[in-house]
Amino acid sequence: MKQPEQIDFFGDPVGNSSWRKESKGAKDADKASLRVDTIHLNPSGEYLQACTWLAALFGTDVTTLTYKPEGMPDDKAQLMRACAADAVRCCKAVK
């Protein structure tokens, strides 16, 4: 049986989905089920978090970074860096 596509969390820093087979010995051990995690960060969220911590803790201008995770489009990485820089700038302004 071909499994449908996983859920696309594009643009959202939280959420992952994957197909997993039931554990051996389970009633439906030959079936797979779609598991959805809507709590933990996905790779985009991890990158956003890393950029935010880098900017907040070390005062780095993350908008000038060139590193991005493998497979992440340039425009998405640029957006994550800009969001991190804005979040840190806003927090400093509130103090």
PDB file with one MODEL, atoms N, CA, C and O in Angstrom:
MODEL        1
ATOM      1  N   MET A   1       0.839  -1.181   0.000  1.00  0.00           N
ATOM      2  CA  MET A   1       0.000   0.000   0.000  1.00  0.00           C
ATOM      3  C   MET A   1       0.883   1.245   0.000  1.00  0.00           C
ATOM      4  O   MET A   1       1.780   1.378   0.833  1.00  0.00           O
ATOM      5  N   LYS A   2       0.628   2.139  -0.926  1.00  0.00           N
ATOM      6  CA  LYS A   2       1.381   3.384  -0.987  1.00  0.00           C
ATOM      7  C   LYS A   2       0.808   4.369   0.020  1.00  0.00           C
ATOM      8  O   LYS A   2      -0.405   4.559   0.116  1.00  0.00           O
ATOM      9  N   GLN A   3       1.720   4.993   0.772  1.00  0.00           N
ATOM     10  CA  GLN A   3       1.290   5.947   1.793  1.00  0.00           C
ATOM     11  C   GLN A   3       1.115   7.336   1.175  1.00  0.00           C
ATOM     12  O   GLN A   3       1.873   7.723   0.285  1.00  0.00           O
ATOM     13  N   PRO A   4       0.119   8.080   1.646  1.00  0.00           N
ATOM     14  CA  PRO A   4      -0.059   9.456   1.170  1.00  0.00           C
ATOM     15  C   PRO A   4       1.113  10.327   1.616  1.00  0.00           C
ATOM     16  O   PRO A   4       1.924   9.928   2.451  1.00  0.00           O
ATOM     17  N   GLU A   5       1.180  11.495   1.052  1.00  0.00           N
ATOM     18  CA  GLU A   5       2.220  12.447   1.427  1.00  0.00           C
ATOM     19  C   GLU A   5       2.137  12.795   2.911  1.00  0.00           C
ATOM     20  O   GLU A   5       1.072  12.725   3.524  1.00  0.00           O
ATOM     21  N   GLN A   6       3.275  13.167   3.468  1.00  0.00           N
ATOM     22  CA  GLN A   6       3.290  13.652   4.835  1.00  0.00           C
ATOM     23  C   GLN A   6       2.721  15.066   4.859  1.00  0.00           C
ATOM     24  O   GLN A   6       2.605  15.715   3.820  1.00  0.00           O
ATOM     25  N   ILE A   7       2.372  15.528   6.034  1.00  0.00           N
ATOM     26  CA  ILE A   7       1.843  16.877   6.185  1.00  0.00           C
ATOM     27  C   ILE A   7       2.963  17.877   5.948  1.00  0.00           C
ATOM     28  O   ILE A   7       4.058  17.725   6.490  1.00  0.00           O
ATOM     29  N   ASP A   8       2.698  18.889   5.149  1.00  0.00           N
ATOM     30  CA  ASP A   8       3.693  19.919   4.854  1.00  0.00           C
ATOM     31  C   ASP A   8       3.508  21.074   5.839  1.00  0.00           C
ATOM     32  O   ASP A   8       2.477  21.747   5.831  1.00  0.00           O
ATOM     33  N   PHE A   9       4.502  21.292   6.674  1.00  0.00           N
ATOM     34  CA  PHE A   9       4.460  22.390   7.636  1.00  0.00           C
ATOM     35  C   PHE A   9       5.230  23.594   7.098  1.00  0.00           C
ATOM     36  O   PHE A   9       5.777  24.375   7.877  1.00  0.00           O
ATOM     37  N   PHE A  10       5.276  23.751   5.788  1.00  0.00           N
ATOM     38  CA  PHE A  10       6.029  24.825   5.166  1.00  0.00           C
ATOM     39  C   PHE A  10       5.639  26.173   5.749  1.00  0.00           C
ATOM     40  O   PHE A  10       4.457  26.503   5.849  1.00  0.00           O
ATOM     41  N   GLY A  11       6.634  26.935   6.126  1.00  0.00           N
ATOM     42  CA  GLY A  11       6.390  28.261   6.667  1.00  0.00           C
ATOM     43  C   GLY A  11       6.126  28.266   8.152  1.00  0.00           C
ATOM     44  O   GLY A  11       6.054  29.334   8.759  1.00  0.00           O
ATOM     45  N   ASP A  12       5.981  27.112   8.749  1.00  0.00           N
ATOM     46  CA  ASP A  12       5.708  27.026  10.178  1.00  0.00           C
ATOM     47  C   ASP A  12       6.951  26.452  10.864  1.00  0.00           C
ATOM     48  O   ASP A  12       7.457  25.417  10.431  1.00  0.00           O
ATOM     49  N   PRO A  13       7.451  27.088  11.911  1.00  0.00           N
ATOM     50  CA  PRO A  13       8.650  26.583  12.576  1.00  0.00           C
ATOM     51  C   PRO A  13       8.377  25.409  13.513  1.00  0.00           C
ATOM     52  O   PRO A  13       9.313  24.844  14.080  1.00  0.00           O
ATOM     53  N   VAL A  14       7.128  25.041  13.681  1.00  0.00           N
ATOM     54  CA  VAL A  14       6.763  23.935  14.565  1.00  0.00           C
ATOM     55  C   VAL A  14       6.002  22.893  13.760  1.00  0.00           C
ATOM     56  O   VAL A  14       5.151  23.230  12.937  1.00  0.00           O
ATOM     57  N   GLY A  15       6.313  21.640  14.002  1.00  0.00           N
ATOM     58  CA  GLY A  15       5.548  20.553  13.409  1.00  0.00           C
ATOM     59  C   GLY A  15       6.363  19.645  12.529  1.00  0.00           C
ATOM     60  O   GLY A  15       7.180  20.090  11.722  1.00  0.00           O
ATOM     61  N   ASN A  16       6.126  18.374  12.699  1.00  0.00           N
ATOM     62  CA  ASN A  16       6.729  17.320  11.889  1.00  0.00           C
ATOM     63  C   ASN A  16       5.695  16.227  11.712  1.00  0.00           C
ATOM     64  O   ASN A  16       4.783  16.078  12.525  1.00  0.00           O
ATOM     65  N   SER A  17       5.847  15.472  10.649  1.00  0.00           N
ATOM     66  CA  SER A  17       4.998  14.309  10.468  1.00  0.00           C
ATOM     67  C   SER A  17       5.846  13.191   9.878  1.00  0.00           C
ATOM     68  O   SER A  17       6.817  13.442   9.164  1.00  0.00           O
ATOM     69  N   SER A  18       5.467  11.963  10.183  1.00  0.00           N
ATOM     70  CA  SER A  18       6.186  10.815   9.648  1.00  0.00           C
ATOM     71  C   SER A  18       5.282   9.591   9.680  1.00  0.00           C
ATOM     72  O   SER A  18       4.361   9.498  10.491  1.00  0.00           O
ATOM     73  N   TRP A  19       5.561   8.668   8.792  1.00  0.00           N
ATOM     74  CA  TRP A  19       4.854   7.397   8.779  1.00  0.00           C
ATOM     75  C   TRP A  19       5.657   6.411   9.607  1.00  0.00           C
ATOM     76  O   TRP A  19       6.870   6.290   9.434  1.00  0.00           O
ATOM     77  N   ARG A  20       4.982   5.705  10.508  1.00  0.00           N
ATOM     78  CA  ARG A  20       5.653   4.709  11.347  1.00  0.00           C
ATOM     79  C   ARG A  20       4.825   3.436  11.366  1.00  0.00           C
ATOM     80  O   ARG A  20       3.597   3.457  11.441  1.00  0.00           O
ATOM     81  N   LYS A  21       5.556   2.321  11.293  1.00  0.00           N
ATOM     82  CA  LYS A  21       4.874   1.031  11.425  1.00  0.00           C
ATOM     83  C   LYS A  21       4.598   0.774  12.887  1.00  0.00           C
ATOM     84  O   LYS A  21       5.346   1.206  13.764  1.00  0.00           O
ATOM     85  N   GLU A  22       3.532   0.075  13.134  1.00  0.00           N
ATOM     86  CA  GLU A  22       3.203  -0.307  14.505  1.00  0.00           C
ATOM     87  C   GLU A  22       4.270  -1.265  15.015  1.00  0.00           C
ATOM     88  O   GLU A  22       4.921  -1.947  14.224  1.00  0.00           O
ATOM     89  N   SER A  23       4.451  -1.320  16.318  1.00  0.00           N
ATOM     90  CA  SER A  23       5.479  -2.176  16.887  1.00  0.00           C
ATOM     91  C   SER A  23       5.135  -3.645  16.653  1.00  0.00           C
ATOM     92  O   SER A  23       3.968  -4.024  16.555  1.00  0.00           O
ATOM     93  N   LYS A  24       6.186  -4.457  16.568  1.00  0.00           N
ATOM     94  CA  LYS A  24       5.985  -5.883  16.349  1.00  0.00           C
ATOM     95  C   LYS A  24       5.176  -6.454  17.506  1.00  0.00           C
ATOM     96  O   LYS A  24       5.361  -6.072  18.661  1.00  0.00           O
ATOM     97  N   GLY A  25       4.309  -7.343  17.186  1.00  0.00           N
ATOM     98  CA  GLY A  25       3.465  -7.936  18.208  1.00  0.00           C
ATOM     99  C   GLY A  25       2.163  -7.168  18.411  1.00  0.00           C
ATOM    100  O   GLY A  25       1.238  -7.662  19.056  1.00  0.00           O
ATOM    101  N   ALA A  26       2.095  -5.959  17.859  1.00  0.00           N
ATOM    102  CA  ALA A  26       0.857  -5.183  17.968  1.00  0.00           C
ATOM    103  C   ALA A  26      -0.193  -5.813  17.065  1.00  0.00           C
ATOM    104  O   ALA A  26       0.137  -6.536  16.124  1.00  0.00           O
ATOM    105  N   LYS A  27      -1.423  -5.544  17.349  1.00  0.00           N
ATOM    106  CA  LYS A  27      -2.539  -6.110  16.598  1.00  0.00           C
ATOM    107  C   LYS A  27      -2.410  -5.815  15.101  1.00  0.00           C
ATOM    108  O   LYS A  27      -2.640  -6.698  14.274  1.00  0.00           O
ATOM    109  N   ASP A  28      -2.050  -4.603  14.758  1.00  0.00           N
ATOM    110  CA  ASP A  28      -1.919  -4.199  13.354  1.00  0.00           C
ATOM    111  C   ASP A  28      -0.464  -3.924  13.002  1.00  0.00           C
ATOM    112  O   ASP A  28      -0.149  -2.854  12.480  1.00  0.00           O
ATOM    113  N   ALA A  29       0.430  -4.871  13.277  1.00  0.00           N
ATOM    114  CA  ALA A  29       1.867  -4.662  13.098  1.00  0.00           C
ATOM    115  C   ALA A  29       2.256  -4.397  11.647  1.00  0.00           C
ATOM    116  O   ALA A  29       3.302  -3.799  11.393  1.00  0.00           O
ATOM    117  N   ASP A  30       1.441  -4.828  10.697  1.00  0.00           N
ATOM    118  CA  ASP A  30       1.782  -4.627   9.291  1.00  0.00           C
ATOM    119  C   ASP A  30       1.307  -3.292   8.749  1.00  0.00           C
ATOM    120  O   ASP A  30       1.614  -2.946   7.608  1.00  0.00           O
ATOM    121  N   LYS A  31       0.570  -2.543   9.540  1.00  0.00           N
ATOM    122  CA  LYS A  31       0.045  -1.253   9.093  1.00  0.00           C
ATOM    123  C   LYS A  31       0.929  -0.108   9.574  1.00  0.00           C
ATOM    124  O   LYS A  31       1.592  -0.198  10.606  1.00  0.00           O
ATOM    125  N   ALA A  32       0.917   0.947   8.809  1.00  0.00           N
ATOM    126  CA  ALA A  32       1.647   2.156   9.195  1.00  0.00           C
ATOM    127  C   ALA A  32       0.632   3.247   9.520  1.00  0.00           C
ATOM    128  O   ALA A  32      -0.468   3.286   8.968  1.00  0.00           O
ATOM    129  N   SER A  33       1.021   4.108  10.409  1.00  0.00           N
ATOM    130  CA  SER A  33       0.129   5.217  10.749  1.00  0.00           C
ATOM    131  C   SER A  33       0.907   6.526  10.673  1.00  0.00           C
ATOM    132  O   SER A  33       2.116   6.570  10.897  1.00  0.00           O
ATOM    133  N   LEU A  34       0.194   7.563  10.359  1.00  0.00           N
ATOM    134  CA  LEU A  34       0.798   8.888  10.263  1.00  0.00           C
ATOM    135  C   LEU A  34       0.901   9.473  11.666  1.00  0.00           C
ATOM    136  O   LEU A  34      -0.104   9.612  12.364  1.00  0.00           O
ATOM    137  N   ARG A  35       2.101   9.807  12.068  1.00  0.00           N
ATOM    138  CA  ARG A  35       2.326  10.425  13.375  1.00  0.00           C
ATOM    139  C   ARG A  35       2.575  11.911  13.139  1.00  0.00           C
ATOM    140  O   ARG A  35       3.382  12.285  12.289  1.00  0.00           O
ATOM    141  N   VAL A  36       1.885  12.742  13.887  1.00  0.00           N
ATOM    142  CA  VAL A  36       2.024  14.187  13.727  1.00  0.00           C
ATOM    143  C   VAL A  36       2.472  14.794  15.049  1.00  0.00           C
ATOM    144  O   VAL A  36       1.864  14.558  16.093  1.00  0.00           O
ATOM    145  N   ASP A  37       3.527  15.568  14.991  1.00  0.00           N
ATOM    146  CA  ASP A  37       4.070  16.253  16.167  1.00  0.00           C
ATOM    147  C   ASP A  37       3.861  17.745  15.944  1.00  0.00           C
ATOM    148  O   ASP A  37       4.522  18.348  15.098  1.00  0.00           O
ATOM    149  N   THR A  38       2.958  18.331  16.689  1.00  0.00           N
ATOM    150  CA  THR A  38       2.662  19.757  16.533  1.00  0.00           C
ATOM    151  C   THR A  38       3.197  20.574  17.706  1.00  0.00           C
ATOM    152  O   THR A  38       2.757  21.701  17.938  1.00  0.00           O
ATOM    153  N   ILE A  39       4.149  20.002  18.444  1.00  0.00           N
ATOM    154  CA  ILE A  39       4.699  20.678  19.614  1.00  0.00           C
ATOM    155  C   ILE A  39       6.166  21.063  19.426  1.00  0.00           C
ATOM    156  O   ILE A  39       6.576  22.158  19.810  1.00  0.00           O
ATOM    157  N   HIS A  40       6.948  20.175  18.843  1.00  0.00           N
ATOM    158  CA  HIS A  40       8.386  20.402  18.751  1.00  0.00           C
ATOM    159  C   HIS A  40       8.774  21.173  17.493  1.00  0.00           C
ATOM    160  O   HIS A  40       8.063  21.168  16.488  1.00  0.00           O
ATOM    161  N   LEU A  41       9.920  21.833  17.582  1.00  0.00           N
ATOM    162  CA  LEU A  41      10.436  22.581  16.442  1.00  0.00           C
ATOM    163  C   LEU A  41      10.836  21.637  15.321  1.00  0.00           C
ATOM    164  O   LEU A  41      11.334  20.537  15.562  1.00  0.00           O
ATOM    165  N   ASN A  42      10.611  22.079  14.102  1.00  0.00           N
ATOM    166  CA  ASN A  42      11.117  21.362  12.943  1.00  0.00           C
ATOM    167  C   ASN A  42      12.441  22.015  12.548  1.00  0.00           C
ATOM    168  O   ASN A  42      12.864  22.952  13.225  1.00  0.00           O
ATOM    169  N   PRO A  43      13.112  21.569  11.491  1.00  0.00           N
ATOM    170  CA  PRO A  43      14.397  22.170  11.134  1.00  0.00           C
ATOM    171  C   PRO A  43      14.341  23.694  10.938  1.00  0.00           C
ATOM    172  O   PRO A  43      15.303  24.386  11.273  1.00  0.00           O
ATOM    173  N   SER A  44      13.252  24.218  10.411  1.00  0.00           N
ATOM    174  CA  SER A  44      13.125  25.672  10.266  1.00  0.00           C
ATOM    175  C   SER A  44      13.079  26.346  11.629  1.00  0.00           C
ATOM    176  O   SER A  44      13.715  27.378  11.840  1.00  0.00           O
ATOM    177  N   GLY A  45      12.333  25.764  12.546  1.00  0.00           N
ATOM    178  CA  GLY A  45      12.234  26.307  13.895  1.00  0.00           C
ATOM    179  C   GLY A  45      13.549  26.225  14.651  1.00  0.00           C
ATOM    180  O   GLY A  45      13.895  27.130  15.410  1.00  0.00           O
ATOM    181  N   GLU A  46      14.280  25.141  14.442  1.00  0.00           N
ATOM    182  CA  GLU A  46      15.593  25.000  15.085  1.00  0.00           C
ATOM    183  C   GLU A  46      16.552  26.079  14.580  1.00  0.00           C
ATOM    184  O   GLU A  46      17.327  26.645  15.351  1.00  0.00           O
ATOM    185  N   TYR A  47      16.489  26.353  13.285  1.00  0.00           N
ATOM    186  CA  TYR A  47      17.351  27.389  12.707  1.00  0.00           C
ATOM    187  C   TYR A  47      16.953  28.766  13.240  1.00  0.00           C
ATOM    188  O   TYR A  47      17.814  29.575  13.589  1.00  0.00           O
ATOM    189  N   LEU A  48      15.649  29.027  13.300  1.00  0.00           N
ATOM    190  CA  LEU A  48      15.154  30.292  13.840  1.00  0.00           C
ATOM    191  C   LEU A  48      15.589  30.456  15.291  1.00  0.00           C
ATOM    192  O   LEU A  48      16.035  31.532  15.690  1.00  0.00           O
ATOM    193  N   GLN A  49      15.461  29.405  16.070  1.00  0.00           N
ATOM    194  CA  GLN A  49      15.858  29.437  17.476  1.00  0.00           C
ATOM    195  C   GLN A  49      17.364  29.697  17.613  1.00  0.00           C
ATOM    196  O   GLN A  49      17.786  30.503  18.443  1.00  0.00           O
ATOM    197  N   ALA A  50      18.153  29.023  16.812  1.00  0.00           N
ATOM    198  CA  ALA A  50      19.607  29.211  16.870  1.00  0.00           C
ATOM    199  C   ALA A  50      19.984  30.645  16.516  1.00  0.00           C
ATOM    200  O   ALA A  50      20.841  31.243  17.168  1.00  0.00           O
ATOM    201  N   CYS A  51      19.355  31.193  15.497  1.00  0.00           N
ATOM    202  CA  CYS A  51      19.636  32.582  15.113  1.00  0.00           C
ATOM    203  C   CYS A  51      19.230  33.554  16.221  1.00  0.00           C
ATOM    204  O   CYS A  51      19.930  34.533  16.482  1.00  0.00           O
ATOM    205  N   THR A  52      18.111  33.283  16.863  1.00  0.00           N
ATOM    206  CA  THR A  52      17.637  34.155  17.940  1.00  0.00           C
ATOM    207  C   THR A  52      18.596  34.125  19.119  1.00  0.00           C
ATOM    208  O   THR A  52      18.949  35.174  19.658  1.00  0.00           O
ATOM    209  N   TRP A  53      19.020  32.930  19.524  1.00  0.00           N
ATOM    210  CA  TRP A  53      19.974  32.825  20.632  1.00  0.00           C
ATOM    211  C   TRP A  53      21.299  33.488  20.279  1.00  0.00           C
ATOM    212  O   TRP A  53      21.894  34.167  21.116  1.00  0.00           O
ATOM    213  N   LEU A  54      21.763  33.298  19.054  1.00  0.00           N
ATOM    214  CA  LEU A  54      23.027  33.904  18.624  1.00  0.00           C
ATOM    215  C   LEU A  54      22.943  35.421  18.701  1.00  0.00           C
ATOM    216  O   LEU A  54      23.878  36.073  19.166  1.00  0.00           O
ATOM    217  N   ALA A  55      21.848  35.975  18.257  1.00  0.00           N
ATOM    218  CA  ALA A  55      21.675  37.429  18.293  1.00  0.00           C
ATOM    219  C   ALA A  55      21.529  37.935  19.726  1.00  0.00           C
ATOM    220  O   ALA A  55      22.111  38.958  20.087  1.00  0.00           O
ATOM    221  N   ALA A  56      20.753  37.221  20.541  1.00  0.00           N
ATOM    222  CA  ALA A  56      20.479  37.680  21.909  1.00  0.00           C
ATOM    223  C   ALA A  56      21.695  37.527  22.825  1.00  0.00           C
ATOM    224  O   ALA A  56      22.003  38.426  23.608  1.00  0.00           O
ATOM    225  N   LEU A  57      22.371  36.407  22.728  1.00  0.00           N
ATOM    226  CA  LEU A  57      23.471  36.140  23.660  1.00  0.00           C
ATOM    227  C   LEU A  57      24.791  36.789  23.261  1.00  0.00           C
ATOM    228  O   LEU A  57      25.564  37.209  24.122  1.00  0.00           O
ATOM    229  N   PHE A  58      25.050  36.871  21.956  1.00  0.00           N
ATOM    230  CA  PHE A  58      26.346  37.353  21.498  1.00  0.00           C
ATOM    231  C   PHE A  58      26.277  38.662  20.726  1.00  0.00           C
ATOM    232  O   PHE A  58      27.307  39.183  20.298  1.00  0.00           O
ATOM    233  N   GLY A  59      25.076  39.199  20.543  1.00  0.00           N
ATOM    234  CA  GLY A  59      24.931  40.464  19.834  1.00  0.00           C
ATOM    235  C   GLY A  59      25.285  40.382  18.365  1.00  0.00           C
ATOM    236  O   GLY A  59      25.594  41.398  17.742  1.00  0.00           O
ATOM    237  N   THR A  60      25.243  39.185  17.806  1.00  0.00           N
ATOM    238  CA  THR A  60      25.595  38.982  16.400  1.00  0.00           C
ATOM    239  C   THR A  60      24.483  39.501  15.491  1.00  0.00           C
ATOM    240  O   THR A  60      23.302  39.280  15.756  1.00  0.00           O
ATOM    241  N   ASP A  61      24.863  40.183  14.434  1.00  0.00           N
ATOM    242  CA  ASP A  61      23.892  40.598  13.429  1.00  0.00           C
ATOM    243  C   ASP A  61      23.621  39.388  12.542  1.00  0.00           C
ATOM    244  O   ASP A  61      24.339  39.143  11.572  1.00  0.00           O
ATOM    245  N   VAL A  62      22.582  38.639  12.884  1.00  0.00           N
ATOM    246  CA  VAL A  62      22.315  37.385  12.177  1.00  0.00           C
ATOM    247  C   VAL A  62      21.847  37.588  10.743  1.00  0.00           C
ATOM    248  O   VAL A  62      21.836  36.639   9.960  1.00  0.00           O
ATOM    249  N   THR A  63      21.465  38.798  10.390  1.00  0.00           N
ATOM    250  CA  THR A  63      21.039  39.047   9.005  1.00  0.00           C
ATOM    251  C   THR A  63      22.211  38.945   8.037  1.00  0.00           C
ATOM    252  O   THR A  63      22.007  38.850   6.827  1.00  0.00           O
ATOM    253  N   THR A  64      23.428  38.962   8.553  1.00  0.00           N
ATOM    254  CA  THR A  64      24.607  38.865   7.685  1.00  0.00           C
ATOM    255  C   THR A  64      25.166  37.442   7.607  1.00  0.00           C
ATOM    256  O   THR A  64      26.151  37.206   6.907  1.00  0.00           O
ATOM    257  N   LEU A  65      24.557  36.502   8.309  1.00  0.00           N
ATOM    258  CA  LEU A  65      25.039  35.118   8.282  1.00  0.00           C
ATOM    259  C   LEU A  65      24.870  34.522   6.895  1.00  0.00           C
ATOM    260  O   LEU A  65      23.955  34.890   6.159  1.00  0.00           O
ATOM    261  N   THR A  66      25.743  33.615   6.548  1.00  0.00           N
ATOM    262  CA  THR A  66      25.618  32.915   5.268  1.00  0.00           C
ATOM    263  C   THR A  66      25.265  31.448   5.459  1.00  0.00           C
ATOM    264  O   THR A  66      24.839  30.788   4.511  1.00  0.00           O
ATOM    265  N   TYR A  67      25.437  30.922   6.686  1.00  0.00           N
ATOM    266  CA  TYR A  67      25.098  29.516   6.937  1.00  0.00           C
ATOM    267  C   TYR A  67      23.587  29.325   6.891  1.00  0.00           C
ATOM    268  O   TYR A  67      22.823  30.168   7.361  1.00  0.00           O
ATOM    269  N   LYS A  68      23.178  28.216   6.324  1.00  0.00           N
ATOM    270  CA  LYS A  68      21.782  27.794   6.369  1.00  0.00           C
ATOM    271  C   LYS A  68      21.780  26.271   6.327  1.00  0.00           C
ATOM    272  O   LYS A  68      22.696  25.662   5.776  1.00  0.00           O
ATOM    273  N   PRO A  69      20.760  25.661   6.906  1.00  0.00           N
ATOM    274  CA  PRO A  69      20.685  24.206   6.881  1.00  0.00           C
ATOM    275  C   PRO A  69      20.595  23.673   5.455  1.00  0.00           C
ATOM    276  O   PRO A  69      20.036  24.315   4.566  1.00  0.00           O
ATOM    277  N   GLU A  70      21.146  22.509   5.267  1.00  0.00           N
ATOM    278  CA  GLU A  70      21.108  21.876   3.951  1.00  0.00           C
ATOM    279  C   GLU A  70      19.662  21.672   3.519  1.00  0.00           C
ATOM    280  O   GLU A  70      18.846  21.167   4.289  1.00  0.00           O
ATOM    281  N   GLY A  71      19.349  22.059   2.306  1.00  0.00           N
ATOM    282  CA  GLY A  71      18.011  21.884   1.765  1.00  0.00           C
ATOM    283  C   GLY A  71      17.064  23.043   2.029  1.00  0.00           C
ATOM    284  O   GLY A  71      15.968  23.084   1.471  1.00  0.00           O
ATOM    285  N   MET A  72      17.474  23.990   2.876  1.00  0.00           N
ATOM    286  CA  MET A  72      16.603  25.139   3.150  1.00  0.00           C
ATOM    287  C   MET A  72      16.811  26.177   2.046  1.00  0.00           C
ATOM    288  O   MET A  72      17.948  26.561   1.769  1.00  0.00           O
ATOM    289  N   PRO A  73      15.733  26.633   1.416  1.00  0.00           N
ATOM    290  CA  PRO A  73      15.869  27.645   0.371  1.00  0.00           C
ATOM    291  C   PRO A  73      16.466  28.942   0.932  1.00  0.00           C
ATOM    292  O   PRO A  73      16.240  29.287   2.092  1.00  0.00           O
ATOM    293  N   ASP A  74      17.218  29.645   0.109  1.00  0.00           N
ATOM    294  CA  ASP A  74      17.863  30.892   0.535  1.00  0.00           C
ATOM    295  C   ASP A  74      16.870  31.910   1.076  1.00  0.00           C
ATOM    296  O   ASP A  74      17.129  32.551   2.094  1.00  0.00           O
ATOM    297  N   ASP A  75      15.726  32.063   0.395  1.00  0.00           N
ATOM    298  CA  ASP A  75      14.756  33.072   0.836  1.00  0.00           C
ATOM    299  C   ASP A  75      14.151  32.720   2.193  1.00  0.00           C
ATOM    300  O   ASP A  75      13.853  33.612   2.987  1.00  0.00           O
ATOM    301  N   LYS A  76      13.968  31.434   2.462  1.00  0.00           N
ATOM    302  CA  LYS A  76      13.427  31.031   3.759  1.00  0.00           C
ATOM    303  C   LYS A  76      14.458  31.263   4.866  1.00  0.00           C
ATOM    304  O   LYS A  76      14.103  31.719   5.953  1.00  0.00           O
ATOM    305  N   ALA A  77      15.725  30.957   4.602  1.00  0.00           N
ATOM    306  CA  ALA A  77      16.785  31.187   5.590  1.00  0.00           C
ATOM    307  C   ALA A  77      16.907  32.682   5.876  1.00  0.00           C
ATOM    308  O   ALA A  77      17.078  33.088   7.025  1.00  0.00           O
ATOM    309  N   GLN A  78      16.819  33.490   4.838  1.00  0.00           N
ATOM    310  CA  GLN A  78      16.894  34.940   5.003  1.00  0.00           C
ATOM    311  C   GLN A  78      15.723  35.445   5.857  1.00  0.00           C
ATOM    312  O   GLN A  78      15.907  36.317   6.706  1.00  0.00           O
ATOM    313  N   LEU A  79      14.531  34.903   5.636  1.00  0.00           N
ATOM    314  CA  LEU A  79      13.364  35.281   6.431  1.00  0.00           C
ATOM    315  C   LEU A  79      13.548  34.886   7.900  1.00  0.00           C
ATOM    316  O   LEU A  79      13.231  35.674   8.792  1.00  0.00           O
ATOM    317  N   MET A  80      14.056  33.680   8.161  1.00  0.00           N
ATOM    318  CA  MET A  80      14.279  33.226   9.540  1.00  0.00           C
ATOM    319  C   MET A  80      15.284  34.136  10.254  1.00  0.00           C
ATOM    320  O   MET A  80      15.098  34.474  11.423  1.00  0.00           O
ATOM    321  N   ARG A  81      16.341  34.525   9.553  1.00  0.00           N
ATOM    322  CA  ARG A  81      17.351  35.418  10.154  1.00  0.00           C
ATOM    323  C   ARG A  81      16.760  36.793  10.446  1.00  0.00           C
ATOM    324  O   ARG A  81      17.042  37.379  11.491  1.00  0.00           O
ATOM    325  N   ALA A  82      15.943  37.309   9.535  1.00  0.00           N
ATOM    326  CA  ALA A  82      15.313  38.620   9.740  1.00  0.00           C
ATOM    327  C   ALA A  82      14.330  38.569  10.907  1.00  0.00           C
ATOM    328  O   ALA A  82      14.263  39.509  11.700  1.00  0.00           O
ATOM    329  N   CYS A  83      13.575  37.493  11.017  1.00  0.00           N
ATOM    330  CA  CYS A  83      12.623  37.348  12.131  1.00  0.00           C
ATOM    331  C   CYS A  83      13.359  37.284  13.466  1.00  0.00           C
ATOM    332  O   CYS A  83      12.929  37.895  14.444  1.00  0.00           O
ATOM    333  N   ALA A  84      14.466  36.547  13.509  1.00  0.00           N
ATOM    334  CA  ALA A  84      15.256  36.453  14.742  1.00  0.00           C
ATOM    335  C   ALA A  84      15.798  37.820  15.134  1.00  0.00           C
ATOM    336  O   ALA A  84      15.730  38.206  16.301  1.00  0.00           O
ATOM    337  N   ALA A  85      16.335  38.554  14.164  1.00  0.00           N
ATOM    338  CA  ALA A  85      16.889  39.878  14.444  1.00  0.00           C
ATOM    339  C   ALA A  85      15.795  40.829  14.939  1.00  0.00           C
ATOM    340  O   ALA A  85      16.020  41.595  15.875  1.00  0.00           O
ATOM    341  N   ASP A  86      14.633  40.784  14.325  1.00  0.00           N
ATOM    342  CA  ASP A  86      13.516  41.639  14.752  1.00  0.00           C
ATOM    343  C   ASP A  86      13.046  41.293  16.162  1.00  0.00           C
ATOM    344  O   ASP A  86      12.766  42.186  16.962  1.00  0.00           O
ATOM    345  N   ALA A  87      12.960  40.004  16.464  1.00  0.00           N
ATOM    346  CA  ALA A  87      12.507  39.582  17.795  1.00  0.00           C
ATOM    347  C   ALA A  87      13.458  40.083  18.877  1.00  0.00           C
ATOM    348  O   ALA A  87      13.015  40.579  19.913  1.00  0.00           O
ATOM    349  N   VAL A  88      14.752  39.955  18.643  1.00  0.00           N
ATOM    350  CA  VAL A  88      15.748  40.408  19.626  1.00  0.00           C
ATOM    351  C   VAL A  88      15.708  41.930  19.748  1.00  0.00           C
ATOM    352  O   VAL A  88      15.795  42.466  20.853  1.00  0.00           O
ATOM    353  N   ARG A  89      15.578  42.618  18.634  1.00  0.00           N
ATOM    354  CA  ARG A  89      15.508  44.086  18.649  1.00  0.00           C
ATOM    355  C   ARG A  89      14.277  44.548  19.425  1.00  0.00           C
ATOM    356  O   ARG A  89      14.373  45.490  20.211  1.00  0.00           O
ATOM    357  N   CYS A  90      13.148  43.923  19.230  1.00  0.00           N
ATOM    358  CA  CYS A  90      11.922  44.277  19.953  1.00  0.00           C
ATOM    359  C   CYS A  90      12.051  44.038  21.446  1.00  0.00           C
ATOM    360  O   CYS A  90      11.601  44.858  22.246  1.00  0.00           O
ATOM    361  N   CYS A  91      12.661  42.926  21.830  1.00  0.00           N
ATOM    362  CA  CYS A  91      12.837  42.604  23.253  1.00  0.00           C
ATOM    363  C   CYS A  91      13.751  43.614  23.928  1.00  0.00           C
ATOM    364  O   CYS A  91      13.514  43.990  25.076  1.00  0.00           O
ATOM    365  N   LYS A  92      14.782  44.055  23.240  1.00  0.00           N
ATOM    366  CA  LYS A  92      15.698  45.047  23.818  1.00  0.00           C
ATOM    367  C   LYS A  92      14.998  46.390  23.965  1.00  0.00           C
ATOM    368  O   LYS A  92      15.281  47.138  24.901  1.00  0.00           O
ATOM    369  N   ALA A  93      14.089  46.701  23.051  1.00  0.00           N
ATOM    370  CA  ALA A  93      13.380  47.988  23.103  1.00  0.00           C
ATOM    371  C   ALA A  93      12.396  48.041  24.276  1.00  0.00           C
ATOM    372  O   ALA A  93      12.096  49.121  24.785  1.00  0.00           O
ATOM    373  N   VAL A  94      11.904  46.902  24.695  1.00  0.00           N
ATOM    374  CA  VAL A  94      10.925  46.835  25.785  1.00  0.00           C
ATOM    375  C   VAL A  94      11.585  47.082  27.135  1.00  0.00           C
ATOM    376  O   VAL A  94      10.947  47.608  28.047  1.00  0.00           O
ATOM    377  N   LYS A  95      12.842  46.713  27.273  1.00  0.00           N
ATOM    378  CA  LYS A  95      13.536  46.851  28.551  1.00  0.00           C
ATOM    379  C   LYS A  95      13.601  48.243  29.043  1.00  0.00           C
ATOM    380  O   LYS A  95      14.160  48.496  30.111  1.00  0.00           O
TER     381      LYS A  95
ENDMDL
END
